[in-house]
Amino acid sequence: MAVVRRISISLGQGQYKALVQWSEKEGVSPTTLATSLLTASIRKEVEDGRLNPDLDTSENQPDIKDFLDRLARGELPTNGQLVVLAHDLGIRTEVLLELRDRVQLANKKEKSNGT
């Protein structure tokens, strides 16, 4: 299991309000959104060769194959994982949230039918 480190950041009032508004739009907490955005930015810096490539930036990074495999098995990714994946794919988070919610609804219907 990866060691998780906490940091504290300060934002101006306008930036904080924008982060909160954005996080509400994405359906995640401001902390989850900020973590996802920072993680994706660090990963891109490593991939572009501007940071040490030996750094392990893959922790908690969902990929499309893993995402689809989990959905096929009925496992549901977290909002934070969907935010990062949507960013990586260049699509709106709502698309992945809707896909996950459809799988969840199908799982509930399947269970209520006794199958």
ChimeraX attribute file (.defattr): number of C-alpha atoms within 10 A of each C-alpha:
attribute: neighborCount
match mode: 1-to-1
recipient: residues
	/A:1	4
	/A:2	6
	/A:3	6
	/A:4	7
	/A:5	5
	/A:6	5
	/A:7	5
	/A:8	4
	/A:9	4
	/A:10	7
	/A:11	9
	/A:12	8
	/A:13	9
	/A:14	9
	/A:15	11
	/A:16	13
	/A:17	13
	/A:18	13
	/A:19	18
	/A:20	18
	/A:21	14
	/A:22	16
	/A:23	18
	/A:24	13
	/A:25	12
	/A:26	19
	/A:27	17
	/A:28	18
	/A:29	18
	/A:30	19
	/A:31	13
	/A:32	17
	/A:33	23
	/A:34	17
	/A:35	15
	/A:36	21
	/A:37	16
	/A:38	13
	/A:39	17
	/A:40	20
	/A:41	12
	/A:42	16
	/A:43	19
	/A:44	15
	/A:45	13
	/A:46	17
	/A:47	13
	/A:48	10
	/A:49	10
	/A:50	10
	/A:51	13
	/A:52	10
	/A:53	13
	/A:54	7
	/A:55	10
	/A:56	9
	/A:57	15
	/A:58	11
	/A:59	11
	/A:60	12
	/A:61	18
	/A:62	18
	/A:63	17
	/A:64	13
	/A:65	9
	/A:66	12
	/A:67	18
	/A:68	15
	/A:69	12
	/A:70	13
	/A:71	17
	/A:72	11
	/A:73	10
	/A:74	14
	/A:75	15
	/A:76	19
	/A:77	17
	/A:78	11
	/A:79	19
	/A:80	24
	/A:81	21
	/A:82	26
	/A:83	28
	/A:84	24
	/A:85	22
	/A:86	20
	/A:87	15
	/A:88	15
	/A:89	12
	/A:90	9
	/A:91	12
	/A:92	14
	/A:93	21
	/A:94	15
	/A:95	12
	/A:96	19
	/A:97	20
	/A:98	11
	/A:99	13
	/A:100	22
	/A:101	13
	/A:102	13
	/A:103	18
	/A:104	16
	/A:105	12
	/A:106	13
	/A:107	16
	/A:108	12
	/A:109	12
	/A:110	11
	/A:111	10
	/A:112	9
	/A:113	8
	/A:114	7
	/A:115	7
